[in-house]
Amino acid sequence: MRRAVAETDRYIPRERWITNLVEAASAIADREAQENRWRAPDRFAWEHPDEVINVLMDDCVFELFVELYCGTFTQTQLASAMALRDRVKSLCDSAPHDLRPDEMLTNPDWNDVRASAQDCVAEFKDKWP
């Protein structure tokens, strides 16, 4: 594990990695921005539920971050990270292939993901490393 952490730090400094993750989780947590932009006729491709999830899980490599650094998390940080990961997975497993913005805004599972993202932001922003 130690070697994997050192290799990863060479490419993405952990401070930058956590900044990216907090930004991605903040986008998931931001209900007001979603309501304003996801239904807008001039919305951009990145203003879509699929995309905010992809940024967190794929672009920011959320699961690898948790795997590599979980030993440095507090118990509440670890719990919030695991809850967000599990809720995103559950949503993606149960939702249709295309996460339509108008449907996701009223989806209780998306509200759970959003709440988990808020918890993660609160636990990690300016508190790690």
KOLROKOL-749607 format. One record per residue (C-alpha): residue number from 1; residue in three letters; x, y, z. Coordinates in steps of 0.02 Angstrom, whole numbers. Example, Ala and Ser with C-alpha at 12.3 -4.5 7.8 and 13.67 -1.06 7.14 Angstrom:
BEGIN
+-----+---------+--------+--------+--------+
| num | residuo |   east |  north |     up |
+-----+---------+--------+--------+--------+
|   1 |     ALA |    615 |   -225 |    390 |
|   2 |     SER |    684 |    -53 |    357 |
+-----+---------+--------+--------+--------+
end
This chain:
BEGIN
+-----+---------+--------+--------+--------+
| num | residuo |   east |  north |     up |
+-----+---------+--------+--------+--------+
|   1 |     MET |      0 |      0 |      0 |
|   2 |     ARG |    139 |    121 |     44 |
|   3 |     ARG |    216 |    104 |   -129 |
|   4 |     ALA |     48 |    134 |   -214 |
|   5 |     VAL |     26 |    294 |   -113 |
|   6 |     ALA |    200 |    355 |   -161 |
|   7 |     GLU |    169 |    315 |   -345 |
|   8 |     THR |      2 |    406 |   -343 |
|   9 |     ASP |     74 |    559 |   -254 |
|  10 |     ARG |    200 |    574 |   -394 |
|  11 |     TYR |     61 |    601 |   -520 |
|  12 |     ILE |    -75 |    685 |   -417 |
|  13 |     PRO |    -22 |    769 |   -256 |
|  14 |     ARG |   -145 |    718 |   -123 |
|  15 |     GLU |   -184 |    899 |    -81 |
|  16 |     ARG |   -241 |    926 |   -261 |
|  17 |     TRP |   -334 |    761 |   -260 |
|  18 |     ILE |   -436 |    806 |   -107 |
|  19 |     THR |   -471 |    979 |   -178 |
|  20 |     ASN |   -539 |    898 |   -336 |
|  21 |     LEU |   -644 |    776 |   -236 |
|  22 |     VAL |   -717 |    912 |   -125 |
|  23 |     GLU |   -761 |   1015 |   -279 |
|  24 |     ALA |   -844 |    865 |   -361 |
|  25 |     ALA |   -940 |    820 |   -203 |
|  26 |     SER |   -992 |   1003 |   -186 |
|  27 |     ALA |  -1066 |    998 |   -361 |
|  28 |     ILE |  -1167 |    844 |   -313 |
|  29 |     ALA |  -1223 |    926 |   -150 |
|  30 |     ASP |  -1278 |   1090 |   -231 |
|  31 |     ARG |  -1466 |   1071 |   -254 |
|  32 |     GLU |  -1493 |   1253 |   -301 |
|  33 |     ALA |  -1366 |   1247 |   -443 |
|  34 |     GLN |  -1441 |   1085 |   -505 |
|  35 |     GLU |  -1617 |   1155 |   -505 |
|  36 |     ASN |  -1559 |   1312 |   -595 |
|  37 |     ARG |  -1452 |   1229 |   -727 |
|  38 |     TRP |  -1510 |   1051 |   -758 |
|  39 |     ARG |  -1677 |   1109 |   -828 |
|  40 |     ALA |  -1608 |   1260 |   -920 |
|  41 |     PRO |  -1626 |   1254 |  -1108 |
|  42 |     ASP |  -1448 |   1319 |  -1127 |
|  43 |     ARG |  -1368 |   1195 |  -1006 |
|  44 |     PHE |  -1200 |   1124 |  -1047 |
|  45 |     ALA |  -1153 |    940 |  -1058 |
|  46 |     TRP |  -1072 |    943 |   -887 |
|  47 |     GLU |  -1233 |   1007 |   -809 |
|  48 |     HIS |  -1310 |    835 |   -800 |
|  49 |     PRO |  -1325 |    703 |   -661 |
|  50 |     ASP |  -1221 |    576 |   -757 |
|  51 |     GLU |  -1081 |    700 |   -776 |
|  52 |     VAL |  -1070 |    756 |   -595 |
|  53 |     ILE |  -1062 |    574 |   -543 |
|  54 |     ASN |   -930 |    536 |   -674 |
|  55 |     VAL |   -823 |    681 |   -617 |
|  56 |     LEU |   -822 |    616 |   -438 |
|  57 |     MET |   -808 |    431 |   -470 |
|  58 |     ASP |   -707 |    423 |   -631 |
|  59 |     ASP |   -614 |    587 |   -658 |
|  60 |     CYS |   -568 |    608 |   -475 |
|  61 |     VAL |   -547 |    421 |   -447 |
|  62 |     PHE |   -643 |    429 |   -283 |
|  63 |     GLU |   -631 |    244 |   -240 |
|  64 |     LEU |   -442 |    238 |   -264 |
|  65 |     PHE |   -423 |    392 |   -156 |
|  66 |     VAL |   -522 |    309 |    -16 |
|  67 |     GLU |   -425 |    147 |    -36 |
|  68 |     LEU |   -255 |    232 |    -30 |
|  69 |     TYR |   -287 |    359 |    108 |
|  70 |     CYS |   -423 |    284 |    219 |
|  71 |     GLY |   -293 |    251 |    353 |
|  72 |     THR |   -271 |    438 |    374 |
|  73 |     PHE |   -457 |    478 |    389 |
|  74 |     THR |   -550 |    506 |    551 |
|  75 |     GLN |   -691 |    384 |    586 |
|  76 |     THR |   -821 |    511 |    531 |
|  77 |     GLN |   -725 |    550 |    371 |
|  78 |     LEU |   -715 |    366 |    330 |
|  79 |     ALA |   -899 |    341 |    367 |
|  80 |     SER |   -949 |    489 |    258 |
|  81 |     ALA |   -838 |    432 |    113 |
|  82 |     MET |   -905 |    255 |    121 |
|  83 |     ALA |  -1085 |    316 |    130 |
|  84 |     LEU |  -1061 |    427 |    -23 |
|  85 |     ARG |   -980 |    286 |   -120 |
|  86 |     ASP |  -1117 |    163 |    -72 |
|  87 |     ARG |  -1259 |    283 |   -111 |
|  88 |     VAL |  -1187 |    327 |   -282 |
|  89 |     LYS |  -1166 |    142 |   -322 |
|  90 |     SER |  -1341 |    103 |   -264 |
|  91 |     LEU |  -1415 |    244 |   -368 |
|  92 |     CYS |  -1319 |    192 |   -523 |
|  93 |     ASP |  -1368 |     10 |   -500 |
|  94 |     SER |  -1553 |     50 |   -481 |
|  95 |     ALA |  -1575 |    197 |   -599 |
|  96 |     PRO |  -1606 |    190 |   -785 |
|  97 |     HIS |  -1454 |    201 |   -899 |
|  98 |     ASP |  -1485 |    386 |   -931 |
|  99 |     LEU |  -1506 |    491 |   -774 |
| 100 |     ARG |  -1628 |    621 |   -836 |
| 101 |     PRO |  -1604 |    787 |   -746 |
| 102 |     ASP |  -1790 |    822 |   -719 |
| 103 |     GLU |  -1817 |    649 |   -644 |
| 104 |     MET |  -1662 |    652 |   -537 |
| 105 |     LEU |  -1709 |    817 |   -455 |
| 106 |     THR |  -1860 |    731 |   -378 |
| 107 |     ASN |  -1782 |    560 |   -351 |
| 108 |     PRO |  -1767 |    516 |   -166 |
| 109 |     ASP |  -1611 |    413 |   -202 |
| 110 |     TRP |  -1529 |    566 |   -280 |
| 111 |     ASN |  -1576 |    665 |   -124 |
| 112 |     ASP |  -1485 |    532 |    -22 |
| 113 |     VAL |  -1332 |    548 |   -134 |
| 114 |     ARG |  -1339 |    737 |   -118 |
| 115 |     ALA |  -1350 |    725 |     72 |
| 116 |     SER |  -1202 |    606 |     77 |
| 117 |     ALA |  -1103 |    725 |    -33 |
| 118 |     GLN |  -1144 |    868 |     87 |
| 119 |     ASP |  -1082 |    761 |    232 |
| 120 |     CYS |   -921 |    720 |    139 |
| 121 |     VAL |   -888 |    903 |    100 |
| 122 |     ALA |   -918 |    949 |    282 |
| 123 |     GLU |   -799 |    811 |    341 |
| 124 |     PHE |   -657 |    841 |    219 |
| 125 |     LYS |   -656 |   1024 |    168 |
| 126 |     ASP |   -509 |   1109 |    254 |
| 127 |     LYS |   -488 |    958 |    369 |
| 128 |     TRP |   -378 |    841 |    269 |
| 129 |     PRO |   -232 |    812 |    250 |
+-----+---------+--------+--------+--------+
end
